[in-house]
């Protein structure tokens, strides 16, 4: 069993510092209006991933701190492992949340940092907080379906159905898209063929434009290039009229070589000149080949300009050559798909029909299970309400076919409504039209009682579940909270002595002023303290022998109920 053992609060609103040691069973918090009872619940909510702001931090404090020690079960241990938050061998879990004066926060579990979303997910497994206005959730028919599915244990079936439904909708949408394409099939095919023909016939190649631009520059300067290359060749090789540089170099080398026998070092000079000769001969041959390659046709420049114009036209329409070639491949693939569109539509129609049948069958199966459990939930809620001093009430769970264009949606094929009749002989109607505030509180408590055996949340918190309740009804609510607390640790904030008297551990919340500052103290009450607190709740600030006597009678009645309950449960 999951339990909250110790809650530490620092600098939250009017609570400067408080350590609250909770016990098993029913833990009750009482105190004057505005004393800070709900602040304790707000602190727990913040610790479990609720939204925080700097307004939560006590005025003048640098920051706030909330920690809690829990004993947890295997489900929580597995969740921690699955989320890489450590292996919890001893079952003791420590949650911590710090809040700065700017409203920023950090969270840790057993010293390991975790995100607020992870903290919120963990919190939903640890504690279910029923706030002051949660009874109004019963007015939303969306919640009616959730309550029924939770009670029936249909979570996995609902998820499986929703998965099938999403696949069906995705297939249906794709089919609609293909049918729209089919209506324009001939036009699209012609457009694709035209695009493919235009790009393919151009025969564009990567880097072609760069090569054309370079060739255009050459052709445009053909005359100057030819003359310059020819002059360079003549200067090196010579012509009929003049010797070139190569002949002069050969002559120089020969002259030196002829006298090398006189001065030995002259031969080295001759050899150096010959090295230059061989290099010049090589360059001359290259210039000759370059000259031979400068063969320009009269129309080449026009052809280059025409080709560049075509490529630039295509570039404006399709982008760069690389992009153009990619568009070509995509167009070919799209054309192939369009030509196979009829076959694709037929296959998708078959798949969509199959998914529709699966979704409808799954929705109908889900509906059948809901109807069976709806009748069971009716009986149990009616029984619980009878125990909560609503003897003439009739509670009905109506499961009907969805109205509208679609026979099913992501939640199934059912409209689910909670209906009730508060008095015997009266027809049932919508809860929103019939139930009073006190009746809503008791219906929600009845729902929590019934669902407590089905859900996995370890701890229940009720913040003023007694709204609109008094007298015998309040007594019955207290007894029901006692019964719930036998199954799960329960925390309750209340103004009613009939509820507070059922506490297994009773905390008093008091607000005091010191040096113009407000402080809230939380203390656990002993037997005498409980009697005085109950007397205050019965008769107000002035405690009398009469209110003390009434408090004693309430305590004795609560003790008798607990003993009777224990005896009956042991049978």
C-alpha positions in Angstrom: 0.0 0.0 0.0 1.2 3.5 -0.9 1.3 6.0 2.0 2.4 9.6 2.6 4.4 9.5 5.8 5.9 13.0 6.3 5.2 16.3 4.6 7.6 19.2 5.1 6.6 22.8 4.0 8.7 25.9 4.1 7.6 29.4 3.1 4.4 28.5 1.3 1.9 31.4 1.7 1.3 31.9 5.4 3.1 28.7 6.4 6.6 29.6 7.4 7.5 26.0 8.4 5.5 22.9 9.1 6.3 19.2 9.5 3.2 17.0 9.2 3.5 13.3 10.0 0.5 11.5 8.5 -0.7 8.1 9.7 -2.6 5.2 8.1 -6.3 5.5 7.6 -8.2 8.8 7.7 -6.1 12.0 8.3 -8.3 15.0 8.9 -7.3 18.7 8.8 -9.5 21.2 10.5 -9.3 24.9 11.5 -11.0 28.2 11.2 -11.8 29.5 7.7 -8.7 31.1 6.3 -6.3 29.4 8.7 -4.5 27.7 5.9 -6.0 24.2 5.6 -6.2 24.3 1.8 -2.7 25.7 1.6 -1.5 22.3 2.8 -3.4 20.7 0.0 -2.0 23.3 -2.5 1.5 22.5 -1.3 0.9 18.8 -1.9 -0.5 19.6 -5.4 2.6 21.7 -6.2 4.9 18.9 -5.0 3.1 16.5 -7.4 3.8 18.7 -10.4 1.1 21.3 -10.2 1.6 24.8 -11.6 3.6 27.1 -9.3 4.3 30.8 -9.3 6.1 33.4 -7.1 2.7 34.1 -5.5 2.9 30.8 -3.8 6.2 31.8 -2.0 5.8 33.5 1.4 6.2 37.2 1.3 9.8 38.2 2.0 11.2 34.7 1.6 14.0 33.9 -0.9 12.2 30.7 -1.9 10.0 27.9 -0.9 10.6 24.2 -0.3 8.2 21.2 -0.2 9.4 17.6 0.5 7.4 14.4 1.2 8.4 10.9 2.3 6.4 8.1 0.9 6.2 4.3 1.2 5.5 3.0 -2.2 4.6 -0.3 -3.9 6.0 -2.3 -6.9 4.1 -0.2 -9.4 5.9 3.0 -8.4 9.3 1.1 -8.3 8.7 -0.1 -11.9 7.7 3.4 -13.0 11.0 4.8 -11.6 13.0 2.2 -13.4 11.2 2.7 -16.6 11.9 6.4 -16.4 15.6 5.9 -15.5 15.1 7.5 -12.1 16.8 4.9 -10.0 16.2 1.5 -8.4 14.1 1.9 -5.2 15.0 -1.2 -3.1 13.6 -0.3 0.3 10.3 1.2 -0.9 11.0 4.6 0.6 10.6 7.5 -1.8 11.5 11.2 -1.2 10.0 13.9 -3.4 11.4 17.5 -3.3 10.4 20.6 -5.1 12.1 24.0 -4.6 10.4 27.2 -5.8 12.4 30.4 -6.1 11.1 33.9 -5.3 10.8 34.4 -9.1 8.5 31.4 -9.4 11.1 29.0 -11.0 11.3 25.5 -9.6 13.4 22.4 -9.5 12.3 18.8 -8.7 14.0 15.7 -7.4 13.1 12.2 -6.5 15.5 10.5 -4.1 18.0 13.1 -5.1 17.7 12.5 -8.9 16.5 15.5 -11.0 13.3 15.0 -13.0 11.1 17.2 -15.2 7.9 18.7 -14.1 6.0 16.5 -16.6 7.6 13.4 -15.1 6.8 14.7 -11.6 3.2 15.2 -12.7 3.0 11.7 -14.1 4.4 10.2 -10.9 2.1 12.3 -8.8 -0.9 10.9 -10.6 0.1 7.4 -9.5 0.7 8.5 -5.9 -2.2 10.7 -5.0 -5.7 11.6 -6.3 -6.7 15.1 -5.1 -10.4 15.8 -5.1 -10.6 19.6 -5.0 -13.4 21.9 -3.7 -15.0 22.2 -7.2 -14.3 18.7 -8.5 -17.9 17.7 -7.8 -18.8 19.9 -10.8 -16.9 17.4 -13.0 -20.0 15.3 -12.8 -21.8 17.9 -14.9 -19.6 17.1 -17.9 -20.8 14.1 -19.9 -17.2 13.7 -21.2 -16.3 12.8 -17.6 -19.2 10.4 -17.4 -17.6 8.2 -20.1 -14.2 8.3 -18.3 -15.7 7.3 -15.0 -17.6 4.4 -16.5 -14.5 3.2 -18.4 -12.4 3.5 -15.3 -14.9 1.5 -13.3 -15.2 -1.1 -15.9 -11.5 -1.5 -16.3 -11.7 -0.8 -20.0 -8.6 1.3 -20.3 -6.7 -1.1 -22.5 -9.7 -1.9 -24.7 -10.4 1.9 -25.1 -6.8 2.4 -26.2 -6.9 -0.5 -28.6 -10.1 0.8 -30.1 -8.7 4.3 -30.4 -5.7 3.0 -32.2 -7.8 1.1 -34.7 -10.1 4.2 -35.2 -7.1 6.4 -35.9 -5.8 4.0 -38.5 -9.2 3.9 -40.1 -9.4 7.7 -40.2 -5.9 8.0 -41.7 -6.8 5.5 -44.4 -10.1 7.3 -45.1 -8.4 10.6 -45.4 -5.8 9.2 -47.8 -8.6 7.7 -49.9 -10.3 11.0 -50.1 -7.1 12.6 -51.2 -6.6 10.0 -54.0 -10.1 10.3 -55.2 -9.6 14.1 -55.5 -6.5 13.4 -57.5 -8.4 10.9 -59.7 -10.9 13.6 -60.6 -8.0 15.6 -62.1 -6.0 12.6 -63.2 -5.9 13.3 -67.0 -4.9 16.9 -66.5 -2.2 16.0 -63.9 -0.8 13.3 -66.2 -0.5 15.7 -69.1 1.2 18.3 -66.9 3.7 15.7 -65.7 4.4 14.4 -69.2 5.0 18.0 -70.4 7.4 18.7 -67.5 9.3 15.4 -68.1 9.5 16.1 -71.9 10.7 19.7 -71.4 13.5 18.7 -68.9 14.5 15.5 -70.6 14.7 17.0 -74.1 17.0 19.7 -72.7 19.5 17.0 -71.6 21.0 19.3 -69.0 24.0 18.0 -67.2 25.6 19.0 -63.8 28.2 21.8 -64.2 27.2 22.3 -67.9 26.5 26.0 -67.4 29.9 26.6 -66.0 31.6 24.9 -68.9 29.5 26.8 -71.4 30.3 30.1 -69.8 34.0 29.3 -70.0 33.8 28.3 -73.6 31.8 31.4 -74.5 34.6 33.6 -73.0 37.1 31.8 -75.2 35.0 32.0 -78.4 34.3 35.7 -77.8 38.1 36.3 -77.8 39.0 33.9 -80.6 40.9 36.5 -82.8 43.0 37.8 -80.0 43.7 34.4 -78.7 44.8 33.0 -82.1 47.1 36.0 -82.8 48.7 35.9 -79.3 49.3 32.2 -79.4 50.7 32.4 -82.9 53.0 35.2 -82.0 54.2 33.3 -78.9 55.0 30.3 -81.1 56.9 32.4 -83.6 58.9 34.1 -80.9 60.1 30.8 -79.6 60.4 28.7 -82.8 61.0 31.4 -85.4 59.8 31.6 -89.0 61.3 31.9 -92.5 62.5 35.4 -91.8 63.7 35.3 -88.2 65.2 32.8 -85.8 63.3 32.2 -82.7 64.4 32.1 -79.1 64.9 28.3 -79.4 67.4 28.6 -82.2 69.4 31.3 -80.3 69.5 29.1 -77.2 70.8 26.2 -79.2 73.5 28.4 -80.8 74.5 29.7 -77.3 74.9 26.2 -76.0 76.9 25.1 -79.0 79.3 28.1 -78.8 80.1 27.4 -75.1 80.5 23.7 -75.7 83.1 24.3 -78.5 85.5 25.9 -76.0 84.7 23.8 -73.0 88.1 22.0 -73.4 89.9 25.2 -72.6 88.1 26.1 -69.4 86.4 23.1 -67.8 83.7 25.1 -66.0 82.3 26.3 -69.3 80.8 22.9 -70.0 78.6 23.3 -66.9 77.3 26.6 -68.4 76.6 24.9 -71.7 74.7 22.1 -70.0 72.6 24.7 -68.1 71.7 26.3 -71.3 70.7 22.9 -72.8 68.4 22.3 -69.8 66.7 25.6 -70.7 66.5 24.5 -74.3 64.7 21.3 -73.5 62.2 23.2 -71.3 61.6 25.8 -74.1 61.1 23.0 -76.7 58.4 21.4 -74.4 56.6 24.7 -74.0 56.8 25.3 -77.7 55.2 22.0 -78.5 52.4 22.8 -76.0 51.8 26.2 -77.6 51.7 24.5 -81.0 49.0 22.0 -79.8 47.0 24.9 -78.2 47.1 26.8 -81.5 45.9 23.7 -83.4 42.9 23.4 -80.8 41.8 27.0 -81.4 39.5 25.9 -84.2 36.3 27.9 -84.0 33.3 27.3 -86.2 31.5 30.5 -87.4 28.2 29.6 -85.6 29.7 28.3 -82.3 29.1 31.5 -80.3 25.5 31.6 -81.4 25.0 28.0 -80.4 26.5 28.6 -77.0 24.3 31.6 -76.4 21.2 29.7 -77.5 22.1 26.8 -75.1 22.7 29.1 -72.2 19.3 30.9 -72.9 17.5 27.5 -72.8 19.2 26.5 -69.5 18.4 29.9 -68.0 14.8 29.6 -69.0 14.6 26.2 -67.4 16.4 27.5 -64.3 13.8 30.2 -63.8 11.1 27.6 -64.0 12.6 24.7 -62.0 15.7 26.0 -60.2 19.3 25.0 -60.6 20.3 22.1 -62.9 20.7 19.8 -59.8 17.2 20.8 -58.6 15.9 20.4 -62.2 17.2 16.8 -62.4 15.6 16.0 -59.0 12.3 17.4 -60.2 12.6 15.2 -63.3 13.0 12.1 -61.2 10.1 13.0 -58.9 7.9 13.8 -61.9 8.7 10.4 -63.4 7.8 8.7 -60.1 4.6 10.7 -59.7 3.6 9.9 -63.3 4.1 6.2 -62.6 1.9 6.6 -59.4 -0.7 8.5 -61.3 -0.9 5.8 -64.0 -1.3 3.3 -61.2 -3.8 5.5 -59.4 -6.8 3.3 -60.2 -5.1 0.3 -58.7 -4.0 2.3 -55.7 -7.6 3.5 -55.1 -9.0 0.0 -55.3 -6.4 -1.3 -52.8 -7.0 1.6 -50.4 -10.7 1.2 -50.6 -10.3 -2.4 -49.6 -8.0 -1.4 -46.7 -10.3 1.4 -45.6 -13.3 -0.9 -45.6 -11.4 -3.5 -43.6 -10.3 -0.9 -41.0 -13.9 0.4 -40.9 -15.2 -3.0 -40.1 -12.6 -3.6 -37.5 -13.3 -0.2 -35.8 -17.0 -0.7 -35.9 -16.7 -4.2 -34.4 -14.3 -2.9 -31.7 -16.7 0.0 -30.9 -19.6 -2.4 -30.6 -17.7 -4.7 -28.4 -16.7 -1.8 -26.2 -20.3 -0.6 -26.2 -21.5 -4.1 -25.0 -19.0 -4.1 -22.2 -20.0 -0.6 -21.2 -23.6 -1.5 -21.1 -23.0 -4.5 -18.8 -20.8 -2.5 -16.5 -23.2 0.5 -16.6 -26.0 -1.6 -15.0 -23.5 -2.7 -12.4 -22.3 0.8 -11.7 -25.9 2.0 -11.4 -26.6 -0.5 -8.6 -23.4 0.3 -6.7 -23.7 4.1 -6.9 -27.3 3.9 -5.8 -26.3 1.7 -2.9 -23.5 4.1 -1.9 -25.9 7.1 -2.1 -28.4 5.3 0.0 -25.6 4.9 2.6 -24.9 8.7 2.3 -28.4 9.6 3.4 -30.0 9.7 0.0 -32.4 6.8 0.4 -34.9 7.7 -2.3 -32.3 8.4 -5.0 -32.2 6.5 -8.2 -29.0 6.7 -10.2 -28.9 5.7 -13.9 -26.1 5.3 -16.4 -27.5 5.8 -19.9 -25.5 4.3 -22.7 -27.1 5.2 -26.1 -26.0 5.4 -29.7 -24.1 8.5 -30.8 -26.2 11.2 -32.5 -24.9 13.0 -35.6 -23.2 12.2 -38.9 -20.7 9.7 -37.6 -21.8 6.4 -35.9 -18.6 6.3 -34.0 -15.6 8.6 -33.1 -12.4 8.3 -31.2 -14.3 7.4 -28.0 -16.5 4.7 -29.5 -20.1 4.6 -30.6 -21.7 5.6 -27.3 -23.2 8.6 -25.7 -22.9 8.1 -21.9 -24.9 10.2 -19.4 -25.3 10.0 -15.7 -29.0 10.6 -14.8 -30.6 10.7 -11.4 -33.8 11.1 -9.5 -33.4 12.6 -6.1 -36.8 11.5 -4.8 -38.7 8.2 -5.1 -41.4 8.2 -7.8 -39.8 11.1 -9.8 -38.4 10.5 -13.3 -34.6 10.6 -13.8 -33.0 13.6 -15.5 -29.6 15.0 -16.1 -27.5 15.5 -13.0 -26.8 19.1 -14.0 -30.5 19.9 -13.9 -31.4 18.0 -10.7 -28.5 17.6 -8.2 -27.8 20.3 -5.6 -24.3 21.1 -4.4 -24.6 18.8 -1.5 -25.9 16.0 -3.7 -23.1 16.5 -6.2 -20.5 16.2 -3.3 -22.1 12.9 -2.2 -22.4 11.5 -5.7 -18.7 12.3 -6.3 -17.8 10.6 -3.0 -19.9 7.6 -4.0 -18.1 7.5 -7.3 -14.7 7.7 -5.5 -15.8 4.9 -3.2 -16.8 2.6 -6.1 -13.7 3.5 -8.2 -11.2 3.1 -5.3 -11.1 -0.6 -5.8 -10.5 -0.2 -9.5 -7.9 2.5 -9.8 -4.2 2.2 -8.9 -3.7 5.5 -7.2 -2.4 5.0 -3.7 -3.6 8.0 -1.6 -6.9 10.0 -1.7 -7.2 13.6 -0.7 -10.6 15.3 -0.3 -10.5 19.1 0.1 -13.9 20.0 1.6 -15.9 17.1 0.2 -18.6 18.3 2.7 -19.7 21.3 0.6 -23.5 21.7 0.9 -23.8 18.8 3.4 -24.9 19.0 7.1 -26.6 16.9 9.8 -27.2 13.2 9.2 -25.8 13.5 5.6 -22.6 14.9 7.1 -22.4 12.0 9.5 -22.9 9.5 6.6 -20.1 11.3 4.6 -17.8 10.9 7.6 -18.6 7.2 7.8 -18.0 6.7 4.1 -14.6 8.5 4.4 -13.8 6.1 7.2 -14.7 3.1 5.0 -12.6 4.5 2.1 -9.6 5.0 4.5 -9.7 1.3 5.3 -8.7 0.6 1.7 -6.4 3.6 1.1 -4.7 6.3 3.1 -7.0 9.3 3.0 -6.5 13.0 3.8 -9.5 15.2 4.3 -10.0 19.0 4.9 -13.4 19.6 6.5 -15.4 22.2 8.5 -17.9 19.6 9.8 -17.5 17.9 13.2 -19.4 14.8 11.9 -16.6 14.2 9.4 -13.7 15.3 11.6 -14.7 12.9 14.4 -14.0 9.9 12.2 -10.3 10.8 11.9 -7.6 8.2 12.8 -5.3 11.2 13.0 -6.6 14.7 13.5 -4.6 17.9 12.7 -5.4 21.4 13.8 -4.5 24.3 11.5 -4.2 27.6 13.4 -3.4 31.1 12.1 -1.6 33.5 14.5 0.0 36.9 14.3 3.3 37.9 15.7 5.2 41.2 15.0 2.7 42.1 12.3 3.3 38.8 10.4 0.9 36.0 10.0 1.9 32.4 10.7 0.1 29.1 10.3 0.8 26.3 12.7 -0.1 22.6 12.1 -0.3 20.3 15.1 -1.6 16.8 15.7 -4.2 16.6 18.4 -4.3 14.2 21.3 -7.7 13.0 22.6 -8.3 16.0 24.8 -7.3 18.3 22.0 -9.6 16.6 19.6 -12.5 17.0 22.0 -11.8 20.7 22.3 -11.5 21.2 18.5 -14.7 19.2 17.9 -16.5 21.4 20.5 -15.3 24.5 18.7 -16.6 23.1 15.4 -19.9 22.3 17.1 -20.5 25.6 18.9 -18.0 28.2 17.8 -15.2 30.0 19.5 -16.8 29.9 23.0 -16.4 26.3 24.2 -19.0 25.3 26.9 -19.8 22.3 28.9 -22.6 21.6 26.4 -20.4 21.7 23.3 -17.8 19.6 25.1 -20.6 17.1 25.9 -21.7 17.1 22.3 -18.1 16.5 21.2 -17.8 13.6 23.6 -21.0 12.1 22.2 -19.7 12.5 18.7 -16.4 10.7 19.6 -18.3 7.9 21.3 -20.6 7.4 18.3 -17.6 7.4 15.9 -15.9 4.8 18.1 -19.0 2.6 18.1 -19.2 2.9 14.3 -15.6 2.0 13.8 -15.9 -1.1 16.1 -19.1 -2.2 14.3 -17.4 -1.7 10.9 -14.4 -3.7 12.0 -16.6 -6.5 13.4 -18.7 -6.7 10.2 -15.6 -6.7 8.0 -14.1 -9.6 9.9 -17.2 -11.8 9.4 
